[in-house]
Amino acid sequence: MPAGYSERRNQALAAAFAYMNLIENLGSGMKRVVGELKAAGLRVPEFVEWPNVLRVNVFRKVVDGPGKGYP
């Protein structure tokens, strides 16, 4: 995905979020998500695009040892 590129993939959902004042700024969400994941010590997500589909792979923290997992 090109840096600074913004596209509403679901117009109805975007309109509903805008109506409820849940959209702060178009194009700022991906940067915020990446920043929050980095701040939590997690890997940067992987963005995979196909025509009409965007998949975001978010990776959990790996903890070594039996019985240990991500909190």
PDB file of N, H, CA, C and O in Angstrom:
ATOM      1  N   MET A   1       0.856  -1.168   0.000  1.00  0.00           N
ATOM      2  CA  MET A   1       0.000   0.000   0.000  1.00  0.00           C
ATOM      3  C   MET A   1       0.899   1.227   0.000  1.00  0.00           C
ATOM      4  O   MET A   1       1.772   1.341   0.860  1.00  0.00           O
ATOM      5  N   PRO A   2       0.713   2.143  -0.935  1.00  0.00           N
ATOM      6  CA  PRO A   2       1.567   3.337  -0.994  1.00  0.00           C
ATOM      7  C   PRO A   2       1.385   4.219   0.234  1.00  0.00           C
ATOM      8  O   PRO A   2       0.279   4.348   0.757  1.00  0.00           O
ATOM      9  N   ALA A   3       2.468   4.817   0.685  1.00  0.00           N
ATOM     10  H   ALA A   3       3.367   4.712   0.259  1.00  0.00           H
ATOM     11  CA  ALA A   3       2.400   5.714   1.846  1.00  0.00           C
ATOM     12  C   ALA A   3       1.500   6.901   1.531  1.00  0.00           C
ATOM     13  O   ALA A   3       1.600   7.497   0.458  1.00  0.00           O
ATOM     14  N   GLY A   4       0.629   7.238   2.462  1.00  0.00           N
ATOM     15  H   GLY A   4       0.548   6.753   3.333  1.00  0.00           H
ATOM     16  CA  GLY A   4      -0.247   8.389   2.287  1.00  0.00           C
ATOM     17  C   GLY A   4      -1.471   8.124   1.434  1.00  0.00           C
ATOM     18  O   GLY A   4      -2.254   9.039   1.181  1.00  0.00           O
ATOM     19  N   TYR A   5      -1.651   6.894   0.986  1.00  0.00           N
ATOM     20  H   TYR A   5      -1.014   6.150   1.192  1.00  0.00           H
ATOM     21  CA  TYR A   5      -2.781   6.545   0.140  1.00  0.00           C
ATOM     22  C   TYR A   5      -3.991   6.250   1.013  1.00  0.00           C
ATOM     23  O   TYR A   5      -3.897   5.482   1.970  1.00  0.00           O
ATOM     24  N   SER A   6      -5.112   6.850   0.690  1.00  0.00           N
ATOM     25  H   SER A   6      -5.189   7.474  -0.088  1.00  0.00           H
ATOM     26  CA  SER A   6      -6.321   6.639   1.474  1.00  0.00           C
ATOM     27  C   SER A   6      -7.478   6.302   0.547  1.00  0.00           C
ATOM     28  O   SER A   6      -7.725   7.004  -0.434  1.00  0.00           O
ATOM     29  N   GLU A   7      -8.182   5.227   0.861  1.00  0.00           N
ATOM     30  H   GLU A   7      -7.982   4.657   1.658  1.00  0.00           H
ATOM     31  CA  GLU A   7      -9.331   4.829   0.059  1.00  0.00           C
ATOM     32  C   GLU A   7     -10.399   4.250   0.972  1.00  0.00           C
ATOM     33  O   GLU A   7     -10.113   3.375   1.789  1.00  0.00           O
ATOM     34  N   ARG A   8     -11.608   4.725   0.840  1.00  0.00           N
ATOM     35  H   ARG A   8     -11.840   5.436   0.176  1.00  0.00           H
ATOM     36  CA  ARG A   8     -12.731   4.149   1.587  1.00  0.00           C
ATOM     37  C   ARG A   8     -13.181   2.910   0.856  1.00  0.00           C
ATOM     38  O   ARG A   8     -13.678   2.986  -0.267  1.00  0.00           O
ATOM     39  N   ARG A   9     -13.006   1.766   1.492  1.00  0.00           N
ATOM     40  H   ARG A   9     -12.601   1.705   2.404  1.00  0.00           H
ATOM     41  CA  ARG A   9     -13.373   0.503   0.855  1.00  0.00           C
ATOM     42  C   ARG A   9     -14.846   0.181   1.067  1.00  0.00           C
ATOM     43  O   ARG A   9     -15.448  -0.523   0.257  1.00  0.00           O
ATOM     44  N   ASN A  10     -15.430   0.690   2.145  1.00  0.00           N
ATOM     45  H   ASN A  10     -14.941   1.262   2.803  1.00  0.00           H
ATOM     46  CA  ASN A  10     -16.834   0.454   2.439  1.00  0.00           C
ATOM     47  C   ASN A  10     -17.475   1.815   2.716  1.00  0.00           C
ATOM     48  O   ASN A  10     -17.398   2.333   3.831  1.00  0.00           O
ATOM     49  N   GLN A  11     -18.099   2.380   1.701  1.00  0.00           N
ATOM     50  H   GLN A  11     -18.161   1.959   0.796  1.00  0.00           H
ATOM     51  CA  GLN A  11     -18.662   3.725   1.796  1.00  0.00           C
ATOM     52  C   GLN A  11     -19.713   3.832   2.896  1.00  0.00           C
ATOM     53  O   GLN A  11     -19.749   4.825   3.624  1.00  0.00           O
ATOM     54  N   ALA A  12     -20.566   2.819   3.023  1.00  0.00           N
ATOM     55  H   ALA A  12     -20.536   2.013   2.432  1.00  0.00           H
ATOM     56  CA  ALA A  12     -21.632   2.863   4.026  1.00  0.00           C
ATOM     57  C   ALA A  12     -21.047   2.857   5.437  1.00  0.00           C
ATOM     58  O   ALA A  12     -21.497   3.611   6.300  1.00  0.00           O
ATOM     59  N   LEU A  13     -20.052   2.013   5.673  1.00  0.00           N
ATOM     60  H   LEU A  13     -19.687   1.400   4.972  1.00  0.00           H
ATOM     61  CA  LEU A  13     -19.426   1.941   6.980  1.00  0.00           C
ATOM     62  C   LEU A  13     -18.687   3.244   7.297  1.00  0.00           C
ATOM     63  O   LEU A  13     -18.768   3.745   8.419  1.00  0.00           O
ATOM     64  N   ALA A  14     -17.975   3.789   6.322  1.00  0.00           N
ATOM     65  H   ALA A  14     -17.909   3.382   5.411  1.00  0.00           H
ATOM     66  CA  ALA A  14     -17.265   5.055   6.515  1.00  0.00           C
ATOM     67  C   ALA A  14     -18.248   6.183   6.842  1.00  0.00           C
ATOM     68  O   ALA A  14     -17.973   7.013   7.708  1.00  0.00           O
ATOM     69  N   ALA A  15     -19.383   6.213   6.156  1.00  0.00           N
ATOM     70  H   ALA A  15     -19.606   5.538   5.453  1.00  0.00           H
ATOM     71  CA  ALA A  15     -20.391   7.241   6.410  1.00  0.00           C
ATOM     72  C   ALA A  15     -20.975   7.099   7.821  1.00  0.00           C
ATOM     73  O   ALA A  15     -21.189   8.092   8.515  1.00  0.00           O
ATOM     74  N   ALA A  16     -21.229   5.852   8.236  1.00  0.00           N
ATOM     75  H   ALA A  16     -21.055   5.045   7.672  1.00  0.00           H
ATOM     76  CA  ALA A  16     -21.771   5.626   9.587  1.00  0.00           C
ATOM     77  C   ALA A  16     -20.771   6.054  10.652  1.00  0.00           C
ATOM     78  O   ALA A  16     -21.148   6.699  11.630  1.00  0.00           O
ATOM     79  N   PHE A  17     -19.490   5.701  10.472  1.00  0.00           N
ATOM     80  H   PHE A  17     -19.184   5.176   9.677  1.00  0.00           H
ATOM     81  CA  PHE A  17     -18.461   6.103  11.430  1.00  0.00           C
ATOM     82  C   PHE A  17     -18.296   7.619  11.465  1.00  0.00           C
ATOM     83  O   PHE A  17     -18.099   8.195  12.535  1.00  0.00           O
ATOM     84  N   ALA A  18     -18.375   8.265  10.311  1.00  0.00           N
ATOM     85  H   ALA A  18     -18.536   7.796   9.442  1.00  0.00           H
ATOM     86  CA  ALA A  18     -18.267   9.729  10.259  1.00  0.00           C
ATOM     87  C   ALA A  18     -19.452  10.357  10.999  1.00  0.00           C
ATOM     88  O   ALA A  18     -19.275  11.324  11.739  1.00  0.00           O
ATOM     89  N   TYR A  19     -20.646   9.818  10.806  1.00  0.00           N
ATOM     90  H   TYR A  19     -20.789   9.032  10.204  1.00  0.00           H
ATOM     91  CA  TYR A  19     -21.847  10.320  11.469  1.00  0.00           C
ATOM     92  C   TYR A  19     -21.721  10.225  12.993  1.00  0.00           C
ATOM     93  O   TYR A  19     -22.183  11.104  13.720  1.00  0.00           O
ATOM     94  N   MET A  20     -21.083   9.136  13.468  1.00  0.00           N
ATOM     95  H   MET A  20     -20.708   8.422  12.877  1.00  0.00           H
ATOM     96  CA  MET A  20     -20.919   8.930  14.905  1.00  0.00           C
ATOM     97  C   MET A  20     -19.636   9.572  15.442  1.00  0.00           C
ATOM     98  O   MET A  20     -19.257   9.357  16.594  1.00  0.00           O
ATOM     99  N   ASN A  21     -18.975  10.362  14.589  1.00  0.00           N
ATOM    100  H   ASN A  21     -19.282  10.536  13.653  1.00  0.00           H
ATOM    101  CA  ASN A  21     -17.717  11.022  14.959  1.00  0.00           C
ATOM    102  C   ASN A  21     -16.645  10.033  15.412  1.00  0.00           C
ATOM    103  O   ASN A  21     -15.866  10.327  16.319  1.00  0.00           O
ATOM    104  N   LEU A  22     -16.610   8.860  14.779  1.00  0.00           N
ATOM    105  H   LEU A  22     -17.243   8.621  14.042  1.00  0.00           H
ATOM    106  CA  LEU A  22     -15.603   7.857  15.098  1.00  0.00           C
ATOM    107  C   LEU A  22     -14.413   7.905  14.127  1.00  0.00           C
ATOM    108  O   LEU A  22     -13.387   7.264  14.356  1.00  0.00           O
ATOM    109  N   ILE A  23     -14.566   8.666  13.054  1.00  0.00           N
ATOM    110  H   ILE A  23     -15.399   9.187  12.867  1.00  0.00           H
ATOM    111  CA  ILE A  23     -13.461   8.852  12.116  1.00  0.00           C
ATOM    112  C   ILE A  23     -12.806  10.175  12.453  1.00  0.00           C
ATOM    113  O   ILE A  23     -13.423  11.238  12.387  1.00  0.00           O
ATOM    114  N   GLU A  24     -11.539  10.079  12.816  1.00  0.00           N
ATOM    115  H   GLU A  24     -11.038   9.216  12.870  1.00  0.00           H
ATOM    116  CA  GLU A  24     -10.795  11.279  13.210  1.00  0.00           C
ATOM    117  C   GLU A  24     -10.237  11.999  11.992  1.00  0.00           C
ATOM    118  O   GLU A  24     -10.354  13.218  11.871  1.00  0.00           O
ATOM    119  N   ASN A  25      -9.630  11.233  11.094  1.00  0.00           N
ATOM    120  H   ASN A  25      -9.535  10.243  11.193  1.00  0.00           H
ATOM    121  CA  ASN A  25      -8.929  11.832   9.978  1.00  0.00           C
ATOM    122  C   ASN A  25      -8.736  10.757   8.916  1.00  0.00           C
ATOM    123  O   ASN A  25      -8.183   9.696   9.208  1.00  0.00           O
ATOM    124  N   LEU A  26      -9.173  11.006   7.715  1.00  0.00           N
ATOM    125  H   LEU A  26      -9.622  11.867   7.478  1.00  0.00           H
ATOM    126  CA  LEU A  26      -8.998  10.005   6.659  1.00  0.00           C
ATOM    127  C   LEU A  26      -7.518   9.754   6.420  1.00  0.00           C
ATOM    128  O   LEU A  26      -6.729  10.690   6.296  1.00  0.00           O
ATOM    129  N   GLY A  27      -7.153   8.487   6.358  1.00  0.00           N
ATOM    130  H   GLY A  27      -7.795   7.726   6.459  1.00  0.00           H
ATOM    131  CA  GLY A  27      -5.774   8.124   6.071  1.00  0.00           C
ATOM    132  C   GLY A  27      -4.879   8.032   7.293  1.00  0.00           C
ATOM    133  O   GLY A  27      -3.685   7.769   7.147  1.00  0.00           O
ATOM    134  N   SER A  28      -5.409   8.238   8.494  1.00  0.00           N
ATOM    135  H   SER A  28      -6.379   8.452   8.612  1.00  0.00           H
ATOM    136  CA  SER A  28      -4.553   8.202   9.692  1.00  0.00           C
ATOM    137  C   SER A  28      -4.619   6.874  10.428  1.00  0.00           C
ATOM    138  O   SER A  28      -3.798   6.628  11.312  1.00  0.00           O
ATOM    139  N   GLY A  29      -5.556   6.022  10.096  1.00  0.00           N
ATOM    140  H   GLY A  29      -6.223   6.221   9.378  1.00  0.00           H
ATOM    141  CA  GLY A  29      -5.771   4.784  10.839  1.00  0.00           C
ATOM    142  C   GLY A  29      -4.640   3.788  10.752  1.00  0.00           C
ATOM    143  O   GLY A  29      -4.231   3.232  11.772  1.00  0.00           O
ATOM    144  N   MET A  30      -4.125   3.547   9.562  1.00  0.00           N
ATOM    145  H   MET A  30      -4.457   3.999   8.734  1.00  0.00           H
ATOM    146  CA  MET A  30      -3.058   2.555   9.401  1.00  0.00           C
ATOM    147  C   MET A  30      -1.805   2.982  10.158  1.00  0.00           C
ATOM    148  O   MET A  30      -1.159   2.155  10.802  1.00  0.00           O
ATOM    149  N   LYS A  31      -1.457   4.263  10.087  1.00  0.00           N
ATOM    150  H   LYS A  31      -1.982   4.935   9.565  1.00  0.00           H
ATOM    151  CA  LYS A  31      -0.284   4.759  10.818  1.00  0.00           C
ATOM    152  C   LYS A  31      -0.475   4.570  12.320  1.00  0.00           C
ATOM    153  O   LYS A  31       0.456   4.183  13.027  1.00  0.00           O
ATOM    154  N   ARG A  32      -1.683   4.844  12.801  1.00  0.00           N
ATOM    155  H   ARG A  32      -2.439   5.158  12.227  1.00  0.00           H
ATOM    156  CA  ARG A  32      -1.964   4.677  14.233  1.00  0.00           C
ATOM    157  C   ARG A  32      -1.853   3.215  14.644  1.00  0.00           C
ATOM    158  O   ARG A  32      -1.279   2.902  15.687  1.00  0.00           O
ATOM    159  N   VAL A  33      -2.404   2.318  13.823  1.00  0.00           N
ATOM    160  H   VAL A  33      -2.871   2.572  12.976  1.00  0.00           H
ATOM    161  CA  VAL A  33      -2.349   0.888  14.126  1.00  0.00           C
ATOM    162  C   VAL A  33      -0.897   0.428  14.194  1.00  0.00           C
ATOM    163  O   VAL A  33      -0.504  -0.251  15.142  1.00  0.00           O
ATOM    164  N   VAL A  34      -0.106   0.792  13.199  1.00  0.00           N
ATOM    165  H   VAL A  34      -0.426   1.344  12.428  1.00  0.00           H
ATOM    166  CA  VAL A  34       1.309   0.397  13.174  1.00  0.00           C
ATOM    167  C   VAL A  34       2.033   0.960  14.392  1.00  0.00           C
ATOM    168  O   VAL A  34       2.817   0.253  15.025  1.00  0.00           O
ATOM    169  N   GLY A  35       1.781   2.224  14.728  1.00  0.00           N
ATOM    170  H   GLY A  35       1.144   2.798  14.214  1.00  0.00           H
ATOM    171  CA  GLY A  35       2.417   2.845  15.887  1.00  0.00           C
ATOM    172  C   GLY A  35       2.055   2.155  17.191  1.00  0.00           C
ATOM    173  O   GLY A  35       2.920   1.935  18.038  1.00  0.00           O
ATOM    174  N   GLU A  36       0.784   1.812  17.358  1.00  0.00           N
ATOM    175  H   GLU A  36       0.081   1.991  16.670  1.00  0.00           H
ATOM    176  CA  GLU A  36       0.341   1.134  18.579  1.00  0.00           C
ATOM    177  C   GLU A  36       0.953  -0.259  18.705  1.00  0.00           C
ATOM    178  O   GLU A  36       1.340  -0.679  19.795  1.00  0.00           O
ATOM    179  N   LEU A  37       1.038  -0.971  17.581  1.00  0.00           N
ATOM    180  H   LEU A  37       0.723  -0.630  16.695  1.00  0.00           H
ATOM    181  CA  LEU A  37       1.637  -2.306  17.619  1.00  0.00           C
ATOM    182  C   LEU A  37       3.125  -2.229  17.948  1.00  0.00           C
ATOM    183  O   LEU A  37       3.628  -3.027  18.738  1.00  0.00           O
ATOM    184  N   LYS A  38       3.825  -1.275  17.349  1.00  0.00           N
ATOM    185  H   LYS A  38       3.416  -0.626  16.708  1.00  0.00           H
ATOM    186  CA  LYS A  38       5.248  -1.095  17.663  1.00  0.00           C
ATOM    187  C   LYS A  38       5.434  -0.743  19.130  1.00  0.00           C
ATOM    188  O   LYS A  38       6.330  -1.271  19.789  1.00  0.00           O
ATOM    189  N   ALA A  39       4.587   0.151  19.647  1.00  0.00           N
ATOM    190  H   ALA A  39       3.859   0.580  19.112  1.00  0.00           H
ATOM    191  CA  ALA A  39       4.678   0.566  21.054  1.00  0.00           C
ATOM    192  C   ALA A  39       4.448  -0.618  21.992  1.00  0.00           C
ATOM    193  O   ALA A  39       4.984  -0.650  23.100  1.00  0.00           O
ATOM    194  N   ALA A  40       3.654  -1.585  21.546  1.00  0.00           N
ATOM    195  H   ALA A  40       3.219  -1.559  20.646  1.00  0.00           H
ATOM    196  CA  ALA A  40       3.382  -2.779  22.357  1.00  0.00           C
ATOM    197  C   ALA A  40       4.464  -3.849  22.171  1.00  0.00           C
ATOM    198  O   ALA A  40       4.380  -4.930  22.753  1.00  0.00           O
ATOM    199  N   GLY A  41       5.477  -3.540  21.357  1.00  0.00           N
ATOM    200  H   GLY A  41       5.545  -2.661  20.884  1.00  0.00           H
ATOM    201  CA  GLY A  41       6.561  -4.488  21.135  1.00  0.00           C
ATOM    202  C   GLY A  41       6.231  -5.587  20.148  1.00  0.00           C
ATOM    203  O   GLY A  41       6.885  -6.629  20.131  1.00  0.00           O
ATOM    204  N   LEU A  42       5.220  -5.360  19.324  1.00  0.00           N
ATOM    205  H   LEU A  42       4.689  -4.513  19.338  1.00  0.00           H
ATOM    206  CA  LEU A  42       4.806  -6.363  18.345  1.00  0.00           C
ATOM    207  C   LEU A  42       5.340  -6.015  16.957  1.00  0.00           C
ATOM    208  O   LEU A  42       5.718  -4.876  16.685  1.00  0.00           O
ATOM    209  N   ARG A  43       5.362  -7.016  16.096  1.00  0.00           N
ATOM    210  H   ARG A  43       5.055  -7.942  16.317  1.00  0.00           H
ATOM    211  CA  ARG A  43       5.803  -6.819  14.715  1.00  0.00           C
ATOM    212  C   ARG A  43       4.864  -5.884  13.983  1.00  0.00           C
ATOM    213  O   ARG A  43       3.690  -5.757  14.330  1.00  0.00           O
ATOM    214  N   VAL A  44       5.400  -5.229  12.962  1.00  0.00           N
ATOM    215  H   VAL A  44       6.354  -5.332  12.680  1.00  0.00           H
ATOM    216  CA  VAL A  44       4.585  -4.403  12.072  1.00  0.00           C
ATOM    217  C   VAL A  44       3.643  -5.345  11.321  1.00  0.00           C
ATOM    218  O   VAL A  44       4.071  -6.407  10.870  1.00  0.00           O
ATOM    219  N   PRO A  45       2.371  -4.974  11.179  1.00  0.00           N
ATOM    220  CA  PRO A  45       1.438  -5.863  10.476  1.00  0.00           C
ATOM    221  C   PRO A  45       1.806  -5.988   8.994  1.00  0.00           C
ATOM    222  O   PRO A  45       2.499  -5.142   8.428  1.00  0.00           O
ATOM    223  N   GLU A  46       1.330  -7.041   8.409  1.00  0.00           N
ATOM    224  H   GLU A  46       0.767  -7.728   8.869  1.00  0.00           H
ATOM    225  CA  GLU A  46       1.558  -7.294   6.990  1.00  0.00           C
ATOM    226  C   GLU A  46       0.262  -6.978   6.253  1.00  0.00           C
ATOM    227  O   GLU A  46      -0.794  -7.513   6.590  1.00  0.00           O
ATOM    228  N   PHE A  47       0.343  -6.107   5.248  1.00  0.00           N
ATOM    229  H   PHE A  47       1.201  -5.672   4.974  1.00  0.00           H
ATOM    230  CA  PHE A  47      -0.821  -5.720   4.459  1.00  0.00           C
ATOM    231  C   PHE A  47      -0.777  -6.458   3.129  1.00  0.00           C
ATOM    232  O   PHE A  47       0.192  -6.343   2.379  1.00  0.00           O
ATOM    233  N   VAL A  48      -1.835  -7.220   2.838  1.00  0.00           N
ATOM    234  H   VAL A  48      -2.623  -7.314   3.448  1.00  0.00           H
ATOM    235  CA  VAL A  48      -1.917  -7.996   1.602  1.00  0.00           C
ATOM    236  C   VAL A  48      -3.149  -7.510   0.850  1.00  0.00           C
ATOM    237  O   VAL A  48      -4.263  -7.547   1.374  1.00  0.00           O
ATOM    238  N   GLU A  49      -2.939  -7.054  -0.380  1.00  0.00           N
ATOM    239  H   GLU A  49      -2.034  -7.024  -0.805  1.00  0.00           H
ATOM    240  CA  GLU A  49      -4.047  -6.518  -1.179  1.00  0.00           C
ATOM    241  C   GLU A  49      -4.330  -7.375  -2.397  1.00  0.00           C
ATOM    242  O   GLU A  49      -3.416  -7.844  -3.075  1.00  0.00           O
ATOM    243  N   TRP A  50      -5.606  -7.570  -2.660  1.00  0.00           N
ATOM    244  H   TRP A  50      -6.348  -7.189  -2.109  1.00  0.00           H
ATOM    245  CA  TRP A  50      -6.095  -8.155  -3.887  1.00  0.00           C
ATOM    246  C   TRP A  50      -7.182  -7.209  -4.387  1.00  0.00           C
ATOM    247  O   TRP A  50      -7.603  -6.327  -3.638  1.00  0.00           O
ATOM    248  N   PRO A  51      -7.646  -7.359  -5.613  1.00  0.00           N
ATOM    249  CA  PRO A  51      -8.761  -6.517  -6.047  1.00  0.00           C
ATOM    250  C   PRO A  51      -9.949  -6.675  -5.096  1.00  0.00           C
ATOM    251  O   PRO A  51     -10.419  -7.791  -4.874  1.00  0.00           O
ATOM    252  N   ASN A  52     -10.422  -5.599  -4.552  1.00  0.00           N
ATOM    253  H   ASN A  52     -10.040  -4.693  -4.732  1.00  0.00           H
ATOM    254  CA  ASN A  52     -11.589  -5.564  -3.653  1.00  0.00           C
ATOM    255  C   ASN A  52     -11.373  -6.227  -2.305  1.00  0.00           C
ATOM    256  O   ASN A  52     -12.342  -6.448  -1.578  1.00  0.00           O
ATOM    257  N   VAL A  53     -10.135  -6.555  -1.944  1.00  0.00           N
ATOM    258  H   VAL A  53      -9.348  -6.376  -2.535  1.00  0.00           H
ATOM    259  CA  VAL A  53      -9.862  -7.215  -0.666  1.00  0.00           C
ATOM    260  C   VAL A  53      -8.589  -6.640  -0.053  1.00  0.00           C
ATOM    261  O   VAL A  53      -7.584  -6.453  -0.739  1.00  0.00           O
ATOM    262  N   LEU A  54      -8.646  -6.368   1.224  1.00  0.00           N
ATOM    263  H   LEU A  54      -9.462  -6.520   1.781  1.00  0.00           H
ATOM    264  CA  LEU A  54      -7.458  -5.994   1.978  1.00  0.00           C
ATOM    265  C   LEU A  54      -7.396  -6.905   3.192  1.00  0.00           C
ATOM    266  O   LEU A  54      -8.333  -6.952   3.989  1.00  0.00           O
ATOM    267  N   ARG A  55      -6.295  -7.629   3.331  1.00  0.00           N
ATOM    268  H   ARG A  55      -5.534  -7.592   2.684  1.00  0.00           H
ATOM    269  CA  ARG A  55      -6.094  -8.480   4.500  1.00  0.00           C
ATOM    270  C   ARG A  55      -4.940  -7.893   5.305  1.00  0.00           C
ATOM    271  O   ARG A  55      -3.894  -7.554   4.751  1.00  0.00           O
ATOM    272  N   VAL A  56      -5.137  -7.779   6.606  1.00  0.00           N
ATOM    273  H   VAL A  56      -5.987  -8.055   7.056  1.00  0.00           H
ATOM    274  CA  VAL A  56      -4.101  -7.274   7.493  1.00  0.00           C
ATOM    275  C   VAL A  56      -3.737  -8.405   8.450  1.00  0.00           C
ATOM    276  O   VAL A  56      -4.569  -8.850   9.241  1.00  0.00           O
ATOM    277  N   ASN A  57      -2.493  -8.866   8.373  1.00  0.00           N
ATOM    278  H   ASN A  57      -1.817  -8.505   7.730  1.00  0.00           H
ATOM    279  CA  ASN A  57      -2.007  -9.911   9.269  1.00  0.00           C
ATOM    280  C   ASN A  57      -1.346  -9.235  10.464  1.00  0.00           C
ATOM    281  O   ASN A  57      -0.329  -8.557  10.318  1.00  0.00           O
ATOM    282  N   VAL A  58      -1.925  -9.423  11.635  1.00  0.00           N
ATOM    283  H   VAL A  58      -2.751  -9.974  11.753  1.00  0.00           H
ATOM    284  CA  VAL A  58      -1.378  -8.872  12.876  1.00  0.00           C
ATOM    285  C   VAL A  58      -0.765 -10.034  13.647  1.00  0.00           C
ATOM    286  O   VAL A  58      -1.411 -11.059  13.863  1.00  0.00           O
ATOM    287  N   PHE A  59       0.476  -9.866  14.054  1.00  0.00           N
ATOM    288  H   PHE A  59       1.001  -9.034  13.878  1.00  0.00           H
ATOM    289  CA  PHE A  59       1.216 -10.951  14.682  1.00  0.00           C
ATOM    290  C   PHE A  59       1.242 -10.777  16.191  1.00  0.00           C
ATOM    291  O   PHE A  59       1.476  -9.675  16.689  1.00  0.00           O
ATOM    292  N   ARG A  60       1.004 -11.855  16.917  1.00  0.00           N
ATOM    293  H   ARG A  60       0.814 -12.749  16.513  1.00  0.00           H
ATOM    294  CA  ARG A  60       1.017 -11.812  18.372  1.00  0.00           C
ATOM    295  C   ARG A  60       2.447 -11.972  18.889  1.00  0.00           C
ATOM    296  O   ARG A  60       3.353 -12.363  18.152  1.00  0.00           O
ATOM    297  N   LYS A  61       2.621 -11.668  20.139  1.00  0.00           N
ATOM    298  H   LYS A  61       1.885 -11.351  20.737  1.00  0.00           H
ATOM    299  CA  LYS A  61       3.909 -11.819  20.791  1.00  0.00           C
ATOM    300  C   LYS A  61       4.151 -13.300  21.037  1.00  0.00           C
ATOM    301  O   LYS A  61       3.249 -14.016  21.472  1.00  0.00           O
ATOM    302  N   VAL A  62       5.355 -13.757  20.762  1.00  0.00           N
ATOM    303  H   VAL A  62       6.088 -13.176  20.409  1.00  0.00           H
ATOM    304  CA  VAL A  62       5.719 -15.148  20.985  1.00  0.00           C
ATOM    305  C   VAL A  62       6.492 -15.223  22.291  1.00  0.00           C
ATOM    306  O   VAL A  62       7.487 -14.521  22.476  1.00  0.00           O
ATOM    307  N   VAL A  63       6.031 -16.074  23.189  1.00  0.00           N
ATOM    308  H   VAL A  63       5.223 -16.644  23.039  1.00  0.00           H
ATOM    309  CA  VAL A  63       6.663 -16.258  24.475  1.00  0.00           C
ATOM    310  C   VAL A  63       7.113 -17.709  24.570  1.00  0.00           C
ATOM    311  O   VAL A  63       6.311 -18.626  24.392  1.00  0.00           O
ATOM    312  N   ASP A  64       8.400 -17.917  24.851  1.00  0.00           N
ATOM    313  H   ASP A  64       9.051 -17.172  24.995  1.00  0.00           H
ATOM    314  CA  ASP A  64       8.939 -19.276  24.923  1.00  0.00           C
ATOM    315  C   ASP A  64       8.561 -19.939  26.239  1.00  0.00           C
ATOM    316  O   ASP A  64       8.396 -19.271  27.259  1.00  0.00           O
ATOM    317  N   GLY A  65       8.427 -21.244  26.204  1.00  0.00           N
ATOM    318  H   GLY A  65       8.560 -21.787  25.374  1.00  0.00           H
ATOM    319  CA  GLY A  65       8.199 -22.013  27.417  1.00  0.00           C
ATOM    320  C   GLY A  65       6.818 -22.605  27.481  1.00  0.00           C
ATOM    321  O   GLY A  65       5.872 -22.046  26.926  1.00  0.00           O
ATOM    322  N   PRO A  66       6.690 -23.739  28.157  1.00  0.00           N
ATOM    323  CA  PRO A  66       5.387 -24.393  28.274  1.00  0.00           C
ATOM    324  C   PRO A  66       4.432 -23.592  29.165  1.00  0.00           C
ATOM    325  O   PRO A  66       4.821 -23.044  30.197  1.00  0.00           O
ATOM    326  N   GLY A  67       3.197 -23.545  28.737  1.00  0.00           N
ATOM    327  H   GLY A  67       2.881 -23.990  27.899  1.00  0.00           H
ATOM    328  CA  GLY A  67       2.179 -22.880  29.539  1.00  0.00           C
ATOM    329  C   GLY A  67       2.210 -21.374  29.480  1.00  0.00           C
ATOM    330  O   GLY A  67       1.442 -20.713  30.179  1.00  0.00           O
ATOM    331  N   LYS A  68       3.097 -20.806  28.645  1.00  0.00           N
ATOM    332  H   LYS A  68       3.720 -21.343  28.077  1.00  0.00           H
ATOM    333  CA  LYS A  68       3.179 -19.343  28.548  1.00  0.00           C
ATOM    334  C   LYS A  68       2.533 -18.923  27.236  1.00  0.00           C
ATOM    335  O   LYS A  68       2.681 -19.591  26.212  1.00  0.00           O
ATOM    336  N   GLY A  69       1.839 -17.844  27.281  1.00  0.00           N
ATOM    337  H   GLY A  69       1.718 -17.302  28.113  1.00  0.00           H
ATOM    338  CA  GLY A  69       1.198 -17.325  26.092  1.00  0.00           C
ATOM    339  C   GLY A  69       1.129 -15.835  26.125  1.00  0.00           C
ATOM    340  O   GLY A  69       1.703 -15.192  27.003  1.00  0.00           O
ATOM    341  N   TYR A  70       0.449 -15.299  25.198  1.00  0.00           N
ATOM    342  H   TYR A  70      -0.017 -15.821  24.485  1.00  0.00           H
ATOM    343  CA  TYR A  70       0.298 -13.848  25.119  1.00  0.00           C
ATOM    344  C   TYR A  70      -0.768 -13.399  26.120  1.00  0.00           C
ATOM    345  O   TYR A  70      -1.868 -13.952  26.138  1.00  0.00           O
ATOM    346  N   PRO A  71      -0.455 -12.415  26.942  1.00  0.00           N
ATOM    347  CA  PRO A  71      -1.445 -11.981  27.955  1.00  0.00           C
ATOM    348  C   PRO A  71      -2.691 -11.385  27.349  1.00  0.00           C
ATOM    349  O   PRO A  71      -3.599 -10.982  28.076  1.00  0.00           O
TER     350      PRO A  71
END
